[in-house]
Amino acid sequence: MPVSPAYRPEPRFFDLGEDYGDAVRPASFPQTILRFRNDRAAATVGLETLDDAGWIAAFGRFEPLPGQPGPVAMRYHGHQFRTYNPDLGDGRGFLAAQLRADDGRLLDLGTKGSGQTPWSRGADGRLTLKGGVREVLAAEMLEALGVPTSRAFSLIETGEALERGDEPSPTRSAVLVRLSHSHVRFGTFQRAAYFGRTDMIEALVEHARALYHPEVEGGDVPGFLAAVVAASARLTARWIAAGFVHGVLNTDNLNVTGESFDYGPWRFLPWYEPGFTAAYFDQTGLYAFARQPEAVFWALTQLGGALKTVAAAEPLTAALNGFGPAYIRELRAAFLERLGVKSLGEAADQRLLDTTLALLREGGEGLRWEPLFHDWFGGFASSARALRGPRAKTYQGEAFDAFRFALFEHEPDRPERLEHPVFARPEPEEMLIDEVEAIWAAIDAGDDWGPFEAKIDRVRAAGAARR
């Protein structure tokens, strides 16, 4: 395959041995129609030089990339809606490759819908094309909003008719590849603890510490947990600032690098609604928008419980107790970034966070989540634009006055960004469910990929405007 000189294979997970994964074979698909290739992401790992035939060979038929030993289905357990499940593992995906990015990070190419594995539990190991389209859209929007996220790397339609109980069937099939900073999950540690394998936990800690948190000294298990806590706090804060609901925050869907992945029933908030849920099956609101910090902290305590088999409880507890303060710090920073202003110190930054949330709460459906950040990006530098825009009538009253005072205290951060054409538009780029369904309907009814491709272009432009 004609990979570029920047391609640097480094299949390190495979060094852990057979206790952590199973060698598998990908499914043989009747068709391989390339629907999406992320050349921007591919350029970071030296794979942008693949032509479409080579791309399909690598990510539709899964012919091994140079220097890669072949796919492995990773083993893990996890709490699913707080019920422990020891029958998990990669049931419709595998780790296809690991490689160094241009920024030095070790990244995974992981699959979804690539066929059955020993952990499929009778399922077909497939992915619907609609599910693949939705994952691409989620990852692109999150990346544009500055959320640590896996990147949708490839989407190939595979020509099978799938039966699903929760959507119209038969439906079209696909295989997705994501580029992610580790697939070592909290549940990977839980599995080792479940079997009483302290040797496996120690090996996992050292593996993940050395590769993903090298600032932590070898053997410092509480230090490793503290690093995972800090990364998870940053991720959670940025979900909240983005108005994002992951939907399924089980311990097998959270990893040691604090980068989100595996987008199933996700949603973005239309407007401020703390109890907003993404999954129709989340009937108790366990993973609702405002409960995501609680959910992530609970998952971290399960990771801490697994690590308690190889480290003292007290320093592990101290590491876990760092989540709350770290989350608040990261939330302040995330809101400042979303509003395009500089920090003025803890008190002033907290005042801006509080008044922003109060305005969103009061504004409700008439304001919506994303438009506030579009209108007021750059602080006082955007005041004339915001007060002449489509939401001008909502910007009045006590809540708005408090928000404006807090915002105008803060100096704009790189106000020249407002010259980008994105900010001349009256409306921001959103990713609400009605538009997502309309994008899918065009594909499903007429094989029209134009709205999907145009949406990605607009989302990327919006992300570039804020950088």
N, C-alpha and C positions, 0 to 999 in steps of 0.2 A: 504494500500500500504506500502511496506517495505522501507520507507524513513529512512535515517540515522539520528543519534542524532544531526547532524549538520544542519538539515532542520529546518528553523525558519520562519514560515509563518507570514506575517505582511501585510494584505490587506488594506492599508491605503487609496488608492484612493476611495474606496467604502465609506469611512467616509464622503466624500463631499456631497453625497446624489444624488437624482434622477435628479437634474438639469444638471448633468455633464455626464450622461451615461444611457444606457438602458440595462436592463437584457435581455439576448438573449439565444437561444438554438443553439448548434452547429449542423451542417448538419450531417445526417446519411449517411455514405459512403458505397458503395457496397464492397469495399476492404480496407484493411489497411496493406500495405506492408512496413515495416520499411526499409528505404533506407539510413538514416544517423542519428546517435545519437552522440551527442557531450559529451562524458563522461568527457572530461577535463573540460568543462564548468559546467557539472552537479555536479562534485565534489565540486565546489565552493559554491553550494547551497544545498548540502545534498541529491541530487537525483540520484547519480551514482549507488546506491544500487538497483534501480529498475531493475528487469529482463525485457526481451524484451516484455513479455506479459503485465506487469505492465506499461511499457513505452508506448505501443500502447494504452492501456486503458486511460492513462493520456493525451496523445498528438495526438491520432488518433480518439478516441471517446470522449475525454475531460470529463471523469469522474473526478469530483473535487478532487484535491489534499487535504490532511488533512489541516483543518483550513482555507480553501478558500471558499468564499460564492457563487462562480459560476461566469460564464463569463458576462462581461458587454461591450457593444459597446460604445466607447467613443464618445462624441459629440464635434465637433469643426468646424470652418470655415477655410477659408484661401484664400490667393491670389495665383492663379495658372497662371504662366507666367504674373504676375502683374495685372490680372483681378480678382476682388473679387468674390468669390463663396460662397454663404450662404447655399448651399445644400450639404455640405460635412459631414463627420463623418466616423466612421469605417464601411465601406461598405462590406468588405469581411474579416474582422478580429475582434478580441476582446481582451480585457485584461483578461487573464485566471487566473492569480495569481500574487501575490507580495510576496517577501520573502527577507530575509537578507542574503547577501553573507558573505563569510568568512572574507572579508576585511571591513565589516560593512556597505557597501552600500546597499540601498534599490533597489532591481531589480525587473523588470517586466518580466513575461512570456506572450508575446503577439503573436497573431496568424496572419496568412495570408493564405487565401483560406479556411477558416473554415465555410463558408456558408453565407447565406443572413442575413441581419440585417435591421432595419428600415432605414438605410442610404445607401442601395444598389442601389437605383435609377433605379431599373429594371434590374440591372446586376445580374449575376448568383452567385456572392460571392465566386467564385472558383479561384484557382491558377493553372497555368500550371506546369507540372513537370519540364519543361525546365526553367521556371522562378524560381522555387525553387532551382534547381541545380545552376543557376547563382547567386542566393543570397548567398548560402553557399560558393561558390568560392570567391565572393567579400568580404564577412565578414572575411573569413580565411586569405586572402591576406592582407587586411587592418590591422587586428590584428598583423600579422607578421611584418608589416612595422611600427608599433607603432602608428597607428591612433586610436583615441577614436571611438570605433565602437560597435554596437550591435553584439552579437555573434549568429550565426545560431545554434540553439539548437537541433532541430529535423526536419527531413524531411520524411514524410510518403506518399507513393503513394496511391491514393484513388480509382482508378479503374473506373473513369468516362471519357467519350470522350467529350472534350471541343471544341467548335467552337470559333475561334478567327479571326478577320479580318486582323491582321497584321502578321500572321505566318501560316504555313501550318496546315490545320485542316482536320479532328478532331485530337486533340492532347491529350496527357496523362495529368492526373490531380494529384494534390498533396496538402497536407496541411503542412505549415511550422510553426514552433514555433521559435521565437527569444528571447534571453535573453538580456534585454536592461535596461539601467539606466534611466528610465522614458520615458513615452509616452505622457507627458504633452507638447503639442506643442505651438508654438507661436499662432497658429490658435485657440487654446483653449481659450486664452485670447481675441482674436478677436471676437469670437462668443459672449462672455459675453458683450463686448463693443457694438456689433451690436444691442443687445437687450436692451442696456442702463442699464444693471444690474451691478451697481457698487458694490453691495453686493457680487455678484459672483466673480468679479475681486479681491476684497479684500480677499475673502476666498481662491482663487487660489494662490494669492501671498503668503499668509501665509502658505498655504499647501506646495508650492514648496520651499519657503525659508527654512522652518523648516526641510524638508526632504532632500533637495538637496544642499542648500547653508546655512547651520546653522551658518556659521561665520558672516552672516549678521544679524543685530539686528532686532527684531520684529518691524513691522511698517515702516521699512526703504525701501520704494518702489524704490527710485533711487539706493540704495545700492543693492537691488535685481537685478535691471536691469544691473548694472555695473558688477555683478557676471556672469550674463548670457552673457553679451558682452565679458568678459574675456574668458569664456569657449568657446564661438563661435569663437573668434579669434584664439585660440589654435587649434581648430578643423580645421578651414580653412587653417591655415598655414601647418598643417600636411597633409591635402589633397594635397596641392601644392607640398610639399616635396616628397610625394609618387607618384606624377604624376597621380593623380586620378581625374576623372571627375564624379561627382555624377549624373548629368544629369537632375534632377528635383528638383531644390532648391526652391520649393514653401513654403509658410509659414506653411503649414500643414506637411512639411517634415523636419522641424527644431524644436528641443526641448530645454528645459530649462537647460539641463545638458551639452550641447555641445558634444553630442555623436551621430554620424550619424547612420541612420537606413533606412530601406525601399529602397533596392537596385533594381531598375527597369532597366532603360537603361544606366547602368554605363559603363565606359571604363577606362582603364589605357593607358596613353600616350605611343605610340611606341617610339617616339622621341619628342624633344621640338617643340611644335606647339601651340602657344597661343590661336588660334581660334578653336582648336579641340573640337568638341561637341560629346556627348554621345547619344543623343536622335535624331532619324530621324525627329521628329516633331519640334525640336528646330531650325527652319529655319532661325531665325535672330541671332543665336548664343548668346542668352541672358544668357545661363548658360554654355558657353564655358569655357575651362580650366582656362584661365587667368582672366575671368570675375567672377569667383566664389567669391573672396573677396567682390567685388561690390554687388553681388547678396545677400550674407549673410548680409552685412551691410544694404542693402535696407530692407530685411526682419526684421532686428532688429529695424529699424525705425518704421515699422508697429506694432511691439510689443510695442515700446515706445508710439505710438499713442494710443493704447488700454489702457496703464497704465496712460496716461495723464488724464483719467477720475477720477483717485483717487490720483494724485500727481501733484505737480507744474511742469510746463514745463521746467523751467531753469535747475534744477538739473537732470532731465531726459535727457535733451540735453547734459549736461556735461558728463553723463554716456555714451551716445552714441558716443560722440566725443573721448572716450577712445579706440574705436575699432582700428583705424588706427595705433597708436603707439603700442598697444598690439599685433596687427597682425605682424608688422615688428619685434618686439622682439621675438615673437614665431616662425617666419619664420627663423630667424637667428639660434635659438636654434634647430629647426627641421633639418636644413641642417647640423649643427654640428653633431647632433646625427646620421644622415644618413651617414656622412663621418667618423664617429668614432673618432672624435678628441675633445679636450677640448677647452673651451672658453678662448680667450686671451684678451677679452675686446671688447667693442662695435665697435670701429673703425676696428680692425683686423677681427672681426667676420663678419662685413658688407662687408669688402673687399673679404672675402672668399665666401660669398653668391653671390656677384655681379660677381665675376670671374667664379664661377661655372655655373651660368646661362648663362654667355657669352660663355663659352666653349660648353655648351649644344646647345645653339643657333647656333653656328658656326658648330658644329659637325653634326647636323641634322641626317639624316637617317643612316649615317655611324657610328654614335656613339650610338644613342638610349639613352633613359632615365635611365633605371634601370642598364645597364651595367657600366655606369660611377661610380655609387655608389658601385657597386660590386668590380670594379677594384681598386678603391682608398680608400676603407674602411680601416681605420687605418692610413691614411696619409702617411708620408714618409716610414712607416714600410711596405707599400705595393708597393713601387715604383718599385722594381725589378720584382715583379710579374706582375704588370700592364704593364711595358714596354717590357715584353716578351710575353704578352698575345695576343689574337686575334685582339685587337684594337690598337696595338702598333703604327701602321702607322698613326693613327688619333691623337696621342699625340705628336704633334709638332706644331710650329708656335707661334705667339704672344699671342693668346688667351690661349693656353695651358701653355706657360711660365708664364703668369700672374696668372693662376689658381694654378700651381705648387708652385710658390713663396708664394701665400697666404695660400695654404694648409700646406706647410712645416713650416710655422711660428707656426702652432698649434701642440701642443704635442698630440701624440696618446692617446686615452682614452681606457684603458684596452687592450693593444695590444695582450695579450694572447688569445683574442677571435679569432685571425687570425689562430690559430691552429685547429679550427674546420674544419672538412672535407669539408664543404660547400665552403670555400675559396680556396680549391685546385681545384675546378672545373673552367673551362675556362669561362663558361657562368652562369649568375645569374638565379634565378627563377623569371620568369615574368608571367604576367596574361593578355596576349594580346588576342584580340577577336578571331583570327584564332584558337588558341589552345582551347579556351572556346567552340567554335563551334565544334571542333573535338571531345572534350570530350562528348558533347551532342550527336553528331552523333553516337558515339559508343553505347550510351545508347539507342538511338532511334531505331537504325537499328538492334542491336543484344542483347539488354539488358545487355551490357557489362559495368559493373560499375568499372572495373579495372583501367582504366585511371583516372576516377574521384577520386578514393580512393588513387591512387599513387600520384596524384597531391596534394591532401591535405597533405599527408605525407611529400612531398618535401617542400611544403610551410611552414609547421610547423618546419621542420628542419632548413630552412633558417631563420625563426624568432628566433629560439633558438640560432643560431650562433651569432646573434647580441645582445642578452641580456647580 
